[in-house]
Amino acid sequence: MKEAVIVSVVRTPVGKAKRGGLATVRPDEMAAVTVNALLDRTPGLDPAEVDDLVVGCAFPEGEQGMNMARMIGLRSRLPQSVPAETINRYCSSGVQSIAHVAHRIMTGEIEVGIGGGVESMSMVPMMGYKFSPNPHFAQDLPRYYTNMGLTAENVSVKYGVSREDQDAFALQSNLKAAKAVESGLFDPELVPIDVEIVEYVDGKESTRKFTVARRRSARRLDFGGTRQTETCLQGRRDRHRGQLLPNVRRRGDDDGHVRGEGRAARTQAAGAVRHLCRGGRRARTDGHRTGGGRPESVEAGGLVAGRN
């Protein structure tokens, strides 16, 4: 079996959702810039030699729909002949794309591929535009839709992780992040994104142009939820992530050249999920995601959600 190796890695800066510098940038445009930067950093590679482009996305709809990976390829300098696919494995979508490309190389299907992940939580909301849970699971197994905030609460209770311990960890994490950012540690892997915003004030057009090169400092990360875990969970972001766009090839080339149901049912289901969030039904630690709702109390061995 062949060996797959990562040749080059790039990423965009991280922008705060809704209000950050990348909030107006389409994810496909952001990713296309990244692909081009990747090609620039691999001068020995002819773009026509890329056999596949795989892009992971947690909510591939709206601006992230229509096989976004193909749109990214067409907006980049990759030739039209390079195929592309969009995959979804929620938070690990980007990592899965890299594994996807690597596996194809190892089995001999392709020699060169690009894998990555992109997400705009400014343009596509968490849970997407239409949350429509399966009626069976929503009625009988609502824990399958437990969101990440409730899951974090359950984990903190099950494993005895105190708020004080979480705060201490969060503080150290933010201090390390701030030091890394200010020292330029991440600069070599970053590609700047040029942003242009056209606004109309009193009937007059006003244009703002700026470049998002890197995050200026670390900030408080919060879920906006309970008192137990809010400081230790990440905020929503826009980005095309760094290690998620590598070139992958075979080892051994030394010349620098890369070779290698109805409305009633839906209403009932949604009602069941709302009951999970607001009416006091227990949620388990191994659930996935559900709609909104902020829990307010925790019991030993499980979580009871309070009213919003």
GIPEDA-V598969 format. One record per residue. N is the residue number from 1. PSI is psi in whole degrees, 0 to 359 (none if undefined). NEAR is the number of other C-alpha atoms within 8 Angstrom. Layout:
BEGIN
n=N psi=PSI near=NEAR
n=N psi=PSI near=NEAR
END
This chain:
BEGIN
n=1 psi=139 near=5
n=2 psi=160 near=8
n=3 psi=133 near=9
n=4 psi=136 near=12
n=5 psi=152 near=9
n=6 psi=127 near=9
n=7 psi=318 near=9
n=8 psi=149 near=10
n=9 psi=132 near=13
n=10 psi=161 near=16
n=11 psi=165 near=15
n=12 psi=166 near=16
n=13 psi=169 near=15
n=14 psi=130 near=11
n=15 psi=145 near=12
n=16 psi=135 near=13
n=17 psi=142 near=13
n=18 psi=318 near=8
n=19 psi=0 near=6
n=20 psi=177 near=8
n=21 psi=338 near=9
n=22 psi=9 near=13
n=23 psi=333 near=14
n=24 psi=3 near=9
n=25 psi=125 near=8
n=26 psi=142 near=9
n=27 psi=326 near=13
n=28 psi=324 near=14
n=29 psi=318 near=10
n=30 psi=317 near=13
n=31 psi=324 near=11
n=32 psi=320 near=12
n=33 psi=320 near=11
n=34 psi=318 near=14
n=35 psi=317 near=11
n=36 psi=319 near=10
n=37 psi=324 near=10
n=38 psi=318 near=14
n=39 psi=321 near=10
n=40 psi=325 near=7
n=41 psi=359 near=7
n=42 psi=70 near=9
n=43 psi=337 near=7
n=44 psi=359 near=7
n=45 psi=125 near=10
n=46 psi=122 near=7
n=47 psi=332 near=9
n=48 psi=344 near=9
n=49 psi=348 near=8
n=50 psi=122 near=13
n=51 psi=337 near=11
n=52 psi=149 near=12
n=53 psi=120 near=15
n=54 psi=125 near=17
n=55 psi=128 near=17
n=56 psi=144 near=18
n=57 psi=130 near=16
n=58 psi=326 near=10
n=59 psi=81 near=12
n=60 psi=74 near=13
n=61 psi=173 near=9
n=62 psi=228 near=7
n=63 psi=346 near=10
n=64 psi=12 near=14
n=65 psi=195 near=8
n=66 psi=48 near=7
n=67 psi=68 near=10
n=68 psi=327 near=13
n=69 psi=321 near=13
n=70 psi=319 near=12
n=71 psi=321 near=10
n=72 psi=314 near=12
n=73 psi=318 near=16
n=74 psi=330 near=10
n=75 psi=346 near=10
n=76 psi=188 near=10
n=77 psi=5 near=9
n=78 psi=139 near=11
n=79 psi=159 near=9
n=80 psi=338 near=7
n=81 psi=345 near=5
n=82 psi=118 near=12
n=83 psi=166 near=10
n=84 psi=150 near=11
n=85 psi=148 near=11
n=86 psi=131 near=13
n=87 psi=159 near=10
n=88 psi=117 near=10
n=89 psi=41 near=10
n=90 psi=231 near=8
n=91 psi=338 near=6
n=92 psi=18 near=8
n=93 psi=315 near=15
n=94 psi=316 near=16
n=95 psi=320 near=11
n=96 psi=326 near=10
n=97 psi=322 near=16
n=98 psi=315 near=15
n=99 psi=322 near=8
n=100 psi=312 near=10
n=101 psi=315 near=14
n=102 psi=318 near=12
n=103 psi=321 near=9
n=104 psi=323 near=10
n=105 psi=316 near=19
n=106 psi=328 near=11
n=107 psi=0 near=8
n=108 psi=9 near=9
n=109 psi=321 near=7
n=110 psi=169 near=10
n=111 psi=326 near=13
n=112 psi=135 near=15
n=113 psi=159 near=16
n=114 psi=130 near=14
n=115 psi=146 near=17
n=116 psi=185 near=17
n=117 psi=146 near=15
n=118 psi=146 near=14
n=119 psi=133 near=13
n=120 psi=106 near=13
n=121 psi=2 near=12
n=122 psi=320 near=11
n=123 psi=329 near=11
n=124 psi=115 near=13
n=125 psi=156 near=8
n=126 psi=138 near=6
n=127 psi=2 near=9
n=128 psi=189 near=9
n=129 psi=340 near=6
n=130 psi=100 near=5
n=131 psi=114 near=7
n=132 psi=83 near=7
n=133 psi=152 near=9
n=134 psi=128 near=8
n=135 psi=322 near=11
n=136 psi=310 near=8
n=137 psi=320 near=10
n=138 psi=325 near=15
n=139 psi=315 near=11
n=140 psi=334 near=6
n=141 psi=56 near=8
n=142 psi=342 near=13
n=143 psi=337 near=11
n=144 psi=342 near=11
n=145 psi=19 near=12
n=146 psi=131 near=14
n=147 psi=172 near=11
n=148 psi=330 near=8
n=149 psi=314 near=10
n=150 psi=321 near=12
n=151 psi=317 near=15
n=152 psi=320 near=10
n=153 psi=315 near=13
n=154 psi=318 near=14
n=155 psi=318 near=10
n=156 psi=325 near=12
n=157 psi=314 near=12
n=158 psi=319 near=9
n=159 psi=7 near=6
n=160 psi=37 near=6
n=161 psi=112 near=9
n=162 psi=162 near=8
n=163 psi=323 near=9
n=164 psi=316 near=6
n=165 psi=319 near=8
n=166 psi=318 near=12
n=167 psi=318 near=10
n=168 psi=317 near=8
n=169 psi=316 near=9
n=170 psi=319 near=10
n=171 psi=310 near=8
n=172 psi=321 near=8
n=173 psi=316 near=8
n=174 psi=322 near=11
n=175 psi=318 near=9
n=176 psi=318 near=8
n=177 psi=317 near=10
n=178 psi=317 near=10
n=179 psi=317 near=8
n=180 psi=318 near=10
n=181 psi=311 near=14
n=182 psi=331 near=9
n=183 psi=352 near=6
n=184 psi=18 near=7
n=185 psi=323 near=8
n=186 psi=353 near=8
n=187 psi=319 near=7
n=188 psi=335 near=5
n=189 psi=358 near=9
n=190 psi=144 near=13
n=191 psi=124 near=12
n=192 psi=151 near=10
n=193 psi=121 near=11
n=194 psi=132 near=8
n=195 psi=135 near=12
n=196 psi=124 near=8
n=197 psi=123 near=8
n=198 psi=120 near=8
n=199 psi=157 near=7
n=200 psi=116 near=8
n=201 psi=120 near=7
n=202 psi=39 near=4
n=203 psi=0 near=5
n=204 psi=142 near=6
n=205 psi=133 near=8
n=206 psi=127 near=8
n=207 psi=132 near=8
n=208 psi=132 near=7
n=209 psi=137 near=8
n=210 psi=166 near=7
n=211 psi=129 near=8
n=212 psi=107 near=12
n=213 psi=320 near=10
n=214 psi=162 near=11
n=215 psi=138 near=10
n=216 psi=324 near=6
n=217 psi=166 near=8
n=218 psi=155 near=10
n=219 psi=167 near=5
n=220 psi=130 near=6
n=221 psi=124 near=10
n=222 psi=151 near=12
n=223 psi=341 near=13
n=224 psi=24 near=5
n=225 psi=250 near=10
n=226 psi=172 near=12
n=227 psi=347 near=7
n=228 psi=316 near=8
n=229 psi=8 near=16
n=230 psi=332 near=12
n=231 psi=352 near=11
n=232 psi=3 near=12
n=233 psi=150 near=9
n=234 psi=147 near=7
n=235 psi=169 near=8
n=236 psi=147 near=7
n=237 psi=164 near=12
n=238 psi=132 near=14
n=239 psi=160 near=15
n=240 psi=112 near=17
n=241 psi=153 near=14
n=242 psi=288 near=11
n=243 psi=4 near=9
n=244 psi=9 near=16
n=245 psi=66 near=18
n=246 psi=156 near=15
n=247 psi=142 near=13
n=248 psi=135 near=16
n=249 psi=177 near=16
n=250 psi=146 near=13
n=251 psi=149 near=8
n=252 psi=348 near=4
n=253 psi=116 near=9
n=254 psi=0 near=5
n=255 psi=9 near=4
n=256 psi=0 near=6
n=257 psi=132 near=8
n=258 psi=122 near=9
n=259 psi=311 near=10
n=260 psi=none near=10
n=261 psi=197 near=5
n=262 psi=187 near=5
n=263 psi=320 near=6
n=264 psi=317 near=6
n=265 psi=319 near=9
n=266 psi=321 near=13
n=267 psi=318 near=8
n=268 psi=318 near=10
n=269 psi=314 near=15
n=270 psi=323 near=11
n=271 psi=321 near=8
n=272 psi=320 near=11
n=273 psi=322 near=14
n=274 psi=324 near=11
n=275 psi=322 near=10
n=276 psi=319 near=14
n=277 psi=329 near=16
n=278 psi=337 near=14
n=279 psi=1 near=10
n=280 psi=8 near=10
n=281 psi=140 near=10
n=282 psi=147 near=9
n=283 psi=143 near=15
n=284 psi=163 near=11
n=285 psi=344 near=9
n=286 psi=17 near=7
n=287 psi=177 near=12
n=288 psi=272 near=11
n=289 psi=157 near=9
n=290 psi=190 near=9
n=291 psi=193 near=11
n=292 psi=198 near=5
n=293 psi=134 near=9
n=294 psi=112 near=12
n=295 psi=152 near=14
n=296 psi=350 near=10
n=297 psi=152 near=8
n=298 psi=134 near=10
n=299 psi=156 near=7
n=300 psi=128 near=7
n=301 psi=358 near=7
n=302 psi=182 near=12
n=303 psi=136 near=14
n=304 psi=121 near=13
n=305 psi=133 near=16
n=306 psi=178 near=12
n=307 psi=152 near=10
n=308 psi=none near=6
END
